[in-house]
């Protein structure tokens, strides 16, 4: 379980950095980040204001906005703090 958590931390952190530099729209993976058939650019989920009352649209839940990544990495950090790997390779990955 701890090995999976370590690898997942790298994947989540990498996706967070990629979305930050290249944007949510450019890194959208249909069926993984958004529902198949959903268009993130045309759906009202965070690109400006709409309607007569100028109601703000909801931002998509992505790693770039920090919510999902922050929660996952905080939980992963607490789990990794108590893990004592036997193999030196996994110990270096844990520190990284």
Secondary structure, DSSP 8 states (H G I E B T S, - for coil): -HHHHHHHHHHHHHHHHHHHHH-TTTT--BTTTB-TT--TTTSSSSSSEETTTTEE------STTSHHHHHHHHHHHHHHHH---SSHHHHHHHH-
